[in-house]
Amino acid sequence: MPYKPKRPCAYPGCGRLSEREQYCAEHQKVMDKQYNQYQRDPKSNKRYGRSWKRIRDRYIKLHPLCEECEKQGKLMPAEEVHHILPLSKGGGNEKSNLMALCKSCHSRITAESGDRWG
């Protein structure tokens, strides 16, 4: 299957190319840090610490494919772990509340529920 063409990084003044992301790897880290500092609720920063990274890595290892894509008969590698009931609404890190998703499915589900982009 052919790859999508690389796109220029959206960070002002950067001319590097990026395969999947809006930003190159260096600027993606900068933008993630800015999001965590200024847009994300400070309480949620505490919930997504080192212990969450361990839970997420363990879950991805057990569920390497996107669960939404599998329902549609597609095989896509899982890149993110999604809380079915968000932590902000009382959900937890139990396996029954987690889903392994590819970036596009995670973005779509998050946008539909209005959790990140309102």
N, CA, C and O atoms as a GROMACS GRO file, in nm:
protein
  472
    1MET      N    1   0.084  -0.117   0.000
    1MET     CA    2   0.000   0.000   0.000
    1MET      C    3   0.090   0.124   0.000
    1MET      O    4   0.183   0.132   0.079
    2PRO      N    5   0.063   0.221  -0.086
    2PRO     CA    6   0.149   0.340  -0.093
    2PRO      C    7   0.131   0.428   0.030
    2PRO      O    8   0.024   0.432   0.092
    3TYR      N    9   0.236   0.497   0.064
    3TYR     CA   10   0.234   0.588   0.177
    3TYR      C   11   0.179   0.723   0.134
    3TYR      O   12   0.188   0.760   0.017
    4LYS      N   13   0.123   0.795   0.230
    4LYS     CA   14   0.080   0.931   0.202
    4LYS      C   15   0.204   1.018   0.184
    4LYS      O   16   0.307   0.990   0.245
    5PRO      N   17   0.196   1.122   0.102
    5PRO     CA   18   0.311   1.211   0.088
    5PRO      C   19   0.336   1.286   0.219
    5PRO      O   20   0.243   1.316   0.294
    6LYS      N   21   0.461   1.315   0.245
    6LYS     CA   22   0.496   1.390   0.366
    6LYS      C   23   0.448   1.533   0.350
    6LYS      O   24   0.444   1.588   0.240
    7ARG      N   25   0.411   1.592   0.464
    7ARG     CA   26   0.363   1.730   0.464
    7ARG      C   27   0.459   1.816   0.543
    7ARG      O   28   0.526   1.767   0.634
    8PRO      N   29   0.467   1.944   0.511
    8PRO     CA   30   0.554   2.033   0.589
    8PRO      C   31   0.502   2.050   0.731
    8PRO      O   32   0.381   2.048   0.756
    9CYS      N   33   0.593   2.066   0.823
    9CYS     CA   34   0.559   2.090   0.963
    9CYS      C   35   0.480   2.221   0.971
    9CYS      O   36   0.514   2.318   0.904
   10ALA      N   37   0.376   2.223   1.052
   10ALA     CA   38   0.290   2.341   1.066
   10ALA      C   39   0.346   2.445   1.162
   10ALA      O   40   0.288   2.553   1.178
   11TYR      N   41   0.458   2.415   1.227
   11TYR     CA   42   0.518   2.510   1.320
   11TYR      C   43   0.577   2.626   1.240
   11TYR      O   44   0.646   2.603   1.141
   12PRO      N   45   0.551   2.751   1.280
   12PRO     CA   46   0.600   2.866   1.203
   12PRO      C   47   0.751   2.864   1.182
   12PRO      O   48   0.827   2.853   1.279
   13GLY      N   49   0.794   2.874   1.059
   13GLY     CA   50   0.936   2.881   1.026
   13GLY      C   51   1.005   2.747   1.011
   13GLY      O   52   1.124   2.744   0.977
   14CYS      N   53   0.936   2.638   1.034
   14CYS     CA   54   0.998   2.505   1.022
   14CYS      C   55   0.969   2.450   0.884
   14CYS      O   56   0.855   2.452   0.838
   15GLY      N   57   1.070   2.401   0.818
   15GLY     CA   58   1.053   2.346   0.684
   15GLY      C   59   1.065   2.196   0.676
   15GLY      O   60   1.064   2.139   0.567
   16ARG      N   61   1.077   2.129   0.794
   16ARG     CA   62   1.090   1.983   0.793
   16ARG      C   63   0.960   1.918   0.748
   16ARG      O   64   0.852   1.977   0.756
   17LEU      N   65   0.972   1.794   0.701
   17LEU     CA   66   0.855   1.720   0.658
   17LEU      C   67   0.813   1.620   0.765
   17LEU      O   68   0.897   1.567   0.838
   18SER      N   69   0.683   1.595   0.773
   18SER     CA   70   0.627   1.504   0.872
   18SER      C   71   0.542   1.401   0.800
   18SER      O   72   0.470   1.434   0.706
   19GLU      N   73   0.550   1.275   0.845
   19GLU     CA   74   0.474   1.169   0.780
   19GLU      C   75   0.328   1.167   0.822
   19GLU      O   76   0.240   1.167   0.736
   20ARG      N   77   0.301   1.164   0.951
   20ARG     CA   78   0.164   1.150   0.999
   20ARG      C   79   0.114   1.271   1.075
   20ARG      O   80  -0.003   1.308   1.065
   21GLU      N   81   0.201   1.330   1.150
   21GLU     CA   82   0.162   1.437   1.241
   21GLU      C   83   0.150   1.571   1.170
   21GLU      O   84   0.195   1.588   1.057
   22GLN      N   85   0.088   1.664   1.239
   22GLN     CA   86   0.077   1.800   1.189
   22GLN      C   87   0.213   1.869   1.202
   22GLN      O   88   0.246   1.957   1.122
   23TYR      N   89   0.290   1.828   1.303
   23TYR     CA   90   0.420   1.887   1.330
   23TYR      C   91   0.529   1.782   1.317
   23TYR      O   92   0.502   1.662   1.328
   24CYS      N   93   0.654   1.827   1.294
   24CYS     CA   94   0.767   1.733   1.295
   24CYS      C   95   0.785   1.684   1.439
   24CYS      O   96   0.723   1.738   1.531
   25ALA      N   97   0.868   1.583   1.459
   25ALA     CA   98   0.883   1.521   1.592
   25ALA      C   99   0.926   1.623   1.698
   25ALA      O  100   0.876   1.621   1.810
   26GLU      N  101   1.020   1.711   1.662
   26GLU     CA  102   1.070   1.810   1.758
   26GLU      C  103   0.959   1.907   1.800
   26GLU      O  104   0.942   1.935   1.918
   27HIS      N  105   0.885   1.958   1.704
   27HIS     CA  106   0.781   2.056   1.735
   27HIS      C  107   0.655   1.992   1.791
   27HIS      O  108   0.577   2.059   1.859
   28GLN      N  109   0.633   1.863   1.765
   28GLN     CA  110   0.520   1.794   1.826
   28GLN      C  111   0.537   1.791   1.977
   28GLN      O  112   0.440   1.809   2.051
   29LYS      N  113   0.661   1.769   2.024
   29LYS     CA  114   0.688   1.770   2.168
   29LYS      C  115   0.660   1.908   2.227
   29LYS      O  116   0.604   1.919   2.336
   30VAL      N  117   0.700   2.014   2.155
   30VAL     CA  118   0.676   2.150   2.202
   30VAL      C  119   0.527   2.177   2.212
   30VAL      O  120   0.480   2.232   2.312
   31MET      N  121   0.451   2.139   2.110
   31MET     CA  122   0.307   2.164   2.109
   31MET      C  123   0.236   2.081   2.216
   31MET      O  124   0.142   2.130   2.278
   32ASP      N  125   0.278   1.957   2.237
   32ASP     CA  126   0.219   1.875   2.342
   32ASP      C  127   0.243   1.937   2.480
   32ASP      O  128   0.154   1.937   2.565
   33LYS      N  129   0.364   1.989   2.500
   33LYS     CA  130   0.397   2.050   2.627
   33LYS      C  131   0.312   2.175   2.649
   33LYS      O  132   0.261   2.198   2.759
   34GLN      N  133   0.295   2.255   2.544
   34GLN     CA  134   0.211   2.375   2.556
   34GLN      C  135   0.067   2.337   2.587
   34GLN      O  136   0.001   2.400   2.669
   35TYR      N  137   0.018   2.234   2.520
   35TYR     CA  138  -0.119   2.190   2.547
   35TYR      C  139  -0.134   2.147   2.692
   35TYR      O  140  -0.230   2.185   2.759
   36ASN      N  141  -0.038   2.068   2.741
   36ASN     CA  142  -0.045   2.019   2.879
   36ASN      C  143  -0.038   2.133   2.980
   36ASN      O  144  -0.102   2.127   3.085
   37GLN      N  145   0.040   2.237   2.948
   37GLN     CA  146   0.057   2.347   3.042
   37GLN      C  147  -0.061   2.444   3.042
   37GLN      O  148  -0.105   2.488   3.148
   38TYR      N  149  -0.112   2.478   2.924
   38TYR     CA  150  -0.207   2.589   2.914
   38TYR      C  151  -0.352   2.548   2.885
   38TYR      O  152  -0.443   2.623   2.919
   39GLN      N  153  -0.374   2.434   2.825
   39GLN     CA  154  -0.509   2.399   2.786
   39GLN      C  155  -0.569   2.285   2.868
   39GLN      O  156  -0.689   2.284   2.894
   40ARG      N  157  -0.487   2.191   2.908
   40ARG     CA  158  -0.538   2.077   2.985
   40ARG      C  159  -0.560   2.118   3.130
   40ARG      O  160  -0.483   2.196   3.186
   41ASP      N  161  -0.664   2.066   3.188
   41ASP     CA  162  -0.697   2.091   3.327
   41ASP      C  163  -0.581   2.042   3.415
   41ASP      O  164  -0.536   1.929   3.399
   42PRO      N  165  -0.531   2.125   3.507
   42PRO     CA  166  -0.418   2.084   3.591
   42PRO      C  167  -0.440   1.953   3.667
   42PRO      O  168  -0.346   1.878   3.693
   43LYS      N  169  -0.567   1.924   3.702
   43LYS     CA  170  -0.596   1.799   3.773
   43LYS      C  171  -0.570   1.679   3.684
   43LYS      O  172  -0.526   1.574   3.732
   44SER      N  173  -0.596   1.693   3.553
   44SER     CA  174  -0.574   1.579   3.465
   44SER      C  175  -0.426   1.554   3.440
   44SER      O  176  -0.387   1.441   3.409
   45ASN      N  177  -0.342   1.658   3.454
   45ASN     CA  178  -0.198   1.635   3.440
   45ASN      C  179  -0.148   1.537   3.545
   45ASN      O  180  -0.058   1.456   3.519
   46LYS      N  181  -0.207   1.544   3.664
   46LYS     CA  182  -0.168   1.451   3.770
   46LYS      C  183  -0.214   1.309   3.738
   46LYS      O  184  -0.148   1.212   3.776
   47ARG      N  185  -0.327   1.296   3.668
   47ARG     CA  186  -0.381   1.164   3.636
   47ARG      C  187  -0.303   1.095   3.524
   47ARG      O  188  -0.307   0.973   3.514
   48TYR      N  189  -0.233   1.172   3.441
   48TYR     CA  190  -0.161   1.114   3.327
   48TYR      C  191  -0.011   1.117   3.351
   48TYR      O  192   0.064   1.168   3.267
   49GLY      N  193   0.034   1.065   3.461
   49GLY     CA  194   0.175   1.063   3.496
   49GLY      C  195   0.243   0.932   3.457
   49GLY      O  196   0.202   0.865   3.363
   50ARG      N  197   0.346   0.899   3.531
   50ARG     CA  198   0.426   0.780   3.503
   50ARG      C  199   0.345   0.651   3.515
   50ARG      O  200   0.364   0.558   3.437
   51SER      N  201   0.255   0.646   3.613
   51SER     CA  202   0.176   0.524   3.630
   51SER      C  203   0.084   0.502   3.509
   51SER      O  204   0.063   0.388   3.467
   52TRP      N  205   0.027   0.612   3.454
   52TRP     CA  206  -0.057   0.599   3.334
   52TRP      C  207   0.026   0.547   3.216
   52TRP      O  208  -0.023   0.466   3.138
   53LYS      N  209   0.149   0.595   3.203
   53LYS     CA  210   0.234   0.548   3.094
   53LYS      C  211   0.256   0.398   3.104
   53LYS      O  212   0.254   0.328   3.003
   54ARG      N  213   0.277   0.347   3.225
   54ARG     CA  214   0.295   0.202   3.242
   54ARG      C  215   0.168   0.126   3.208
   54ARG      O  216   0.173   0.023   3.140
   55ILE      N  217   0.055   0.176   3.253
   55ILE     CA  218  -0.074   0.111   3.222
   55ILE      C  219  -0.097   0.111   3.072
   55ILE      O  220  -0.135   0.009   3.015
   56ARG      N  221  -0.074   0.225   3.009
   56ARG     CA  222  -0.094   0.239   2.864
   56ARG      C  223  -0.002   0.144   2.786
   56ARG      O  224  -0.048   0.076   2.695
   57ASP      N  225   0.125   0.140   2.822
   57ASP     CA  226   0.220   0.052   2.751
   57ASP      C  227   0.181  -0.094   2.766
   57ASP      O  228   0.190  -0.171   2.671
   58ARG      N  229   0.139  -0.132   2.886
   58ARG     CA  230   0.097  -0.270   2.911
   58ARG      C  231  -0.027  -0.304   2.828
   58ARG      O  232  -0.036  -0.413   2.772
   59TYR      N  233  -0.122  -0.212   2.822
   59TYR     CA  234  -0.246  -0.236   2.747
   59TYR      C  235  -0.219  -0.245   2.597
   59TYR      O  236  -0.276  -0.331   2.529
   60ILE      N  237  -0.133  -0.159   2.546
   60ILE     CA  238  -0.099  -0.163   2.403
   60ILE      C  239  -0.028  -0.294   2.369
   60ILE      O  240  -0.049  -0.350   2.261
   61LYS      N  241   0.054  -0.343   2.459
   61LYS     CA  242   0.122  -0.470   2.435
   61LYS      C  243   0.022  -0.585   2.425
   61LYS      O  244   0.040  -0.676   2.343
   62LEU      N  245  -0.083  -0.582   2.508
   62LEU     CA  246  -0.186  -0.686   2.504
   62LEU      C  247  -0.283  -0.668   2.387
   62LEU      O  248  -0.339  -0.767   2.339
   63HIS      N  249  -0.304  -0.545   2.342
   63HIS     CA  250  -0.398  -0.514   2.235
   63HIS      C  251  -0.325  -0.432   2.127
   63HIS      O  252  -0.342  -0.310   2.123
   64PRO      N  253  -0.246  -0.495   2.041
   64PRO     CA  254  -0.162  -0.420   1.946
   64PRO      C  255  -0.239  -0.360   1.827
   64PRO      O  256  -0.183  -0.279   1.753
   65LEU      N  257  -0.365  -0.399   1.808
   65LEU     CA  258  -0.442  -0.348   1.694
   65LEU      C  259  -0.555  -0.257   1.742
   65LEU      O  260  -0.608  -0.274   1.851
   66CYS      N  261  -0.589  -0.160   1.657
   66CYS     CA  262  -0.699  -0.068   1.687
   66CYS      C  263  -0.830  -0.145   1.696
   66CYS      O  264  -0.869  -0.216   1.603
   67GLU      N  265  -0.898  -0.131   1.808
   67GLU     CA  266  -1.021  -0.206   1.832
   67GLU      C  267  -1.136  -0.157   1.744
   67GLU      O  268  -1.222  -0.237   1.705
   68GLU      N  269  -1.141  -0.029   1.711
   68GLU     CA  270  -1.244   0.025   1.624
   68GLU      C  271  -1.224  -0.022   1.480
   68GLU      O  272  -1.320  -0.061   1.413
   69CYS      N  273  -1.101  -0.019   1.432
   69CYS     CA  274  -1.071  -0.064   1.296
   69CYS      C  275  -1.098  -0.214   1.281
   69CYS      O  276  -1.144  -0.259   1.176
   70GLU      N  277  -1.068  -0.291   1.385
   70GLU     CA  278  -1.094  -0.435   1.381
   70GLU      C  279  -1.242  -0.465   1.361
   70GLU      O  280  -1.278  -0.559   1.291
   71LYS      N  281  -1.329  -0.384   1.424
   71LYS     CA  282  -1.473  -0.402   1.407
   71LYS      C  283  -1.516  -0.384   1.261
   71LYS      O  284  -1.614  -0.442   1.216
   72GLN      N  285  -1.439  -0.301   1.188
   72GLN     CA  286  -1.469  -0.274   1.047
   72GLN      C  287  -1.392  -0.366   0.953
   72GLN      O  288  -1.402  -0.352   0.831
   73GLY      N  289  -1.315  -0.459   1.009
   73GLY     CA  290  -1.239  -0.553   0.928
   73GLY      C  291  -1.105  -0.501   0.881
   73GLY      O  292  -1.042  -0.562   0.795
   74LYS      N  293  -1.059  -0.387   0.936
   74LYS     CA  294  -0.928  -0.331   0.899
   74LYS      C  295  -0.828  -0.365   1.008
   74LYS      O  296  -0.864  -0.378   1.125
   75LEU      N  297  -0.703  -0.379   0.970
   75LEU     CA  298  -0.596  -0.405   1.066
   75LEU      C  299  -0.504  -0.284   1.070
   75LEU      O  300  -0.424  -0.261   0.980
   76MET      N  301  -0.516  -0.207   1.176
   76MET     CA  302  -0.433  -0.088   1.197
   76MET      C  303  -0.364  -0.102   1.333
   76MET      O  304  -0.426  -0.146   1.429
   77PRO      N  305  -0.236  -0.065   1.341
   77PRO     CA  306  -0.169  -0.073   1.471
   77PRO      C  307  -0.226   0.030   1.568
   77PRO      O  308  -0.256   0.144   1.530
   78ALA      N  309  -0.241  -0.010   1.692
   78ALA     CA  310  -0.291   0.081   1.796
   78ALA      C  311  -0.176   0.170   1.841
   78ALA      O  312  -0.065   0.123   1.864
   79GLU      N  313  -0.204   0.298   1.853
   79GLU     CA  314  -0.102   0.394   1.896
   79GLU      C  315  -0.141   0.466   2.024
   79GLU      O  316  -0.056   0.523   2.092
   80GLU      N  317  -0.270   0.462   2.058
   80GLU     CA  318  -0.317   0.535   2.174
   80GLU      C  319  -0.414   0.448   2.254
   80GLU      O  320  -0.477   0.358   2.200
   81VAL      N  321  -0.425   0.478   2.382
   81VAL     CA  322  -0.522   0.408   2.467
   81VAL      C  323  -0.626   0.512   2.511
   81VAL      O  324  -0.591   0.618   2.563
   82HIS      N  325  -0.751   0.479   2.489
   82HIS     CA  326  -0.863   0.570   2.512
   82HIS      C  327  -0.943   0.524   2.634
   82HIS      O  328  -0.969   0.405   2.652
   83HIS      N  329  -0.981   0.620   2.717
   83HIS     CA  330  -1.072   0.591   2.828
   83HIS      C  331  -1.215   0.598   2.775
   83HIS      O  332  -1.256   0.702   2.724
   84ILE      N  333  -1.290   0.491   2.785
   84ILE     CA  334  -1.428   0.489   2.738
   84ILE      C  335  -1.509   0.591   2.817
   84ILE      O  336  -1.577   0.675   2.758
   85LEU      N  337  -1.503   0.584   2.948
   85LEU     CA  338  -1.560   0.687   3.034
   85LEU      C  339  -1.442   0.771   3.083
   85LEU      O  340  -1.360   0.722   3.160
   86PRO      N  341  -1.433   0.898   3.038
   86PRO     CA  342  -1.316   0.980   3.072
   86PRO      C  343  -1.292   0.991   3.222
   86PRO      O  344  -1.384   0.984   3.303
   87LEU      N  345  -1.166   1.009   3.256
   87LEU     CA  346  -1.130   1.026   3.397
   87LEU      C  347  -1.202   1.146   3.457
   87LEU      O  348  -1.241   1.144   3.574
   88SER      N  349  -1.221   1.251   3.377
   88SER     CA  350  -1.287   1.372   3.426
   88SER      C  351  -1.434   1.348   3.459
   88SER      O  352  -1.495   1.428   3.530
   89LYS      N  353  -1.491   1.239   3.406
   89LYS     CA  354  -1.632   1.209   3.433
   89LYS      C  355  -1.647   1.086   3.524
   89LYS      O  356  -1.754   1.025   3.529
   90GLY      N  357  -1.539   1.052   3.595
   90GLY     CA  358  -1.548   0.945   3.693
   90GLY      C  359  -1.496   0.810   3.647
   90GLY      O  360  -1.504   0.713   3.722
   91GLY      N  361  -1.442   0.801   3.526
   91GLY     CA  362  -1.386   0.676   3.478
   91GLY      C  363  -1.255   0.644   3.547
   91GLY      O  364  -1.198   0.728   3.616
   92GLY      N  365  -1.208   0.523   3.527
   92GLY     CA  366  -1.082   0.482   3.588
   92GLY      C  367  -0.991   0.414   3.487
   92GLY      O  368  -1.020   0.413   3.367
   93ASN      N  369  -0.882   0.359   3.536
   93ASN     CA  370  -0.784   0.292   3.449
   93ASN      C  371  -0.804   0.141   3.445
   93ASN      O  372  -0.710   0.068   3.414
   94GLU      N  373  -0.925   0.094   3.475
   94GLU     CA  374  -0.951  -0.049   3.467
   94GLU      C  375  -0.952  -0.092   3.322
   94GLU      O  376  -0.984  -0.014   3.233
   95LYS      N  377  -0.915  -0.218   3.297
   95LYS     CA  378  -0.911  -0.269   3.160
   95LYS      C  379  -1.046  -0.257   3.090
   95LYS      O  380  -1.051  -0.236   2.968
   96SER      N  381  -1.154  -0.269   3.165
   96SER     CA  382  -1.288  -0.261   3.105
   96SER      C  383  -1.320  -0.120   3.057
   96SER      O  384  -1.415  -0.101   2.980
   97ASN      N  385  -1.244  -0.019   3.101
   97ASN     CA  386  -1.268   0.119   3.061
   97ASN      C  387  -1.167   0.168   2.958
   97ASN      O  388  -1.164   0.287   2.926
   98LEU      N  389  -1.084   0.078   2.905
   98LEU     CA  390  -0.981   0.119   2.810
   98LEU      C  391  -1.004   0.059   2.673
   98LEU      O  392  -1.062  -0.049   2.660
   99MET      N  393  -0.959   0.130   2.570
   99MET     CA  394  -0.964   0.083   2.431
   99MET      C  395  -0.833   0.119   2.364
   99MET      O  396  -0.783   0.230   2.381
  100ALA      N  397  -0.777   0.026   2.287
  100ALA     CA  398  -0.659   0.054   2.207
  100ALA      C  399  -0.707   0.106   2.072
  100ALA      O  400  -0.787   0.041   2.004
  101LEU      N  401  -0.657   0.223   2.032
  101LEU     CA  402  -0.702   0.287   1.908
  101LEU      C  403  -0.586   0.342   1.828
  101LEU      O  404  -0.480   0.373   1.882
  102CYS      N  405  -0.607   0.352   1.696
  102CYS     CA  406  -0.511   0.424   1.612
  102CYS      C  407  -0.537   0.573   1.632
  102CYS      O  408  -0.639   0.611   1.690
  103LYS      N  409  -0.446   0.658   1.585
  103LYS     CA  410  -0.460   0.802   1.607
  103LYS      C  411  -0.588   0.858   1.545
  103LYS      O  412  -0.655   0.941   1.606
  104SER      N  413  -0.622   0.813   1.425
  104SER     CA  414  -0.740   0.870   1.359
  104SER      C  415  -0.869   0.832   1.433
  104SER      O  416  -0.957   0.916   1.448
  105CYS      N  417  -0.881   0.708   1.478
  105CYS     CA  418  -1.000   0.668   1.554
  105CYS      C  419  -1.006   0.742   1.687
  105CYS      O  420  -1.114   0.785   1.730
  106HIS      N  421  -0.892   0.756   1.753
  106HIS     CA  422  -0.889   0.826   1.881
  106HIS      C  423  -0.929   0.972   1.864
  106HIS      O  424  -1.005   1.026   1.944
  107SER      N  425  -0.878   1.036   1.760
  107SER     CA  426  -0.913   1.176   1.734
  107SER      C  427  -1.062   1.190   1.704
  107SER      O  428  -1.127   1.282   1.754
  108ARG      N  429  -1.114   1.099   1.623
  108ARG     CA  430  -1.255   1.105   1.586
  108ARG      C  431  -1.344   1.088   1.710
  108ARG      O  432  -1.436   1.166   1.731
  109ILE      N  433  -1.316   0.986   1.791
  109ILE     CA  434  -1.396   0.959   1.910
  109ILE      C  435  -1.387   1.075   2.008
  109ILE      O  436  -1.488   1.115   2.066
  110THR      N  437  -1.268   1.130   2.027
  110THR     CA  438  -1.249   1.241   2.120
  110THR      C  439  -1.324   1.364   2.071
  110THR      O  440  -1.386   1.434   2.150
  111ALA      N  441  -1.317   1.391   1.941
  111ALA     CA  442  -1.387   1.508   1.886
  111ALA      C  443  -1.539   1.490   1.896
  111ALA      O  444  -1.610   1.586   1.927
  112GLU      N  445  -1.588   1.370   1.870
  112GLU     CA  446  -1.731   1.344   1.879
  112GLU      C  447  -1.785   1.362   2.021
  112GLU      O  448  -1.895   1.412   2.041
  113SER      N  449  -1.704   1.321   2.117
  113SER     CA  450  -1.749   1.334   2.256
  113SER      C  451  -1.722   1.472   2.312
  113SER      O  452  -1.773   1.508   2.418
  114GLY      N  453  -1.640   1.552   2.242
  114GLY     CA  454  -1.613   1.688   2.285
  114GLY      C  455  -1.518   1.699   2.402
  114GLY      O  456  -1.515   1.802   2.470
  115ASP      N  457  -1.439   1.594   2.428
  115ASP     CA  458  -1.351   1.595   2.544
  115ASP      C  459  -1.233   1.691   2.529
  115ASP      O  460  -1.197   1.758   2.626
  116ARG      N  461  -1.173   1.698   2.412
  116ARG     CA  462  -1.054   1.779   2.399
  116ARG      C  463  -1.079   1.908   2.322
  116ARG      O  464  -1.025   2.013   2.357
  117TRP      N  465  -1.160   1.901   2.219
  117TRP     CA  466  -1.175   2.017   2.132
  117TRP      C  467  -1.303   2.095   2.156
  117TRP      O  468  -1.330   2.194   2.089
  118GLY      N  469  -1.381   2.049   2.252
  118GLY     CA  470  -1.503   2.122   2.288
  118GLY      C  471  -1.598   2.122   2.179
  118GLY      O  472  -1.706   2.180   2.193
   0.00000   0.00000   0.00000
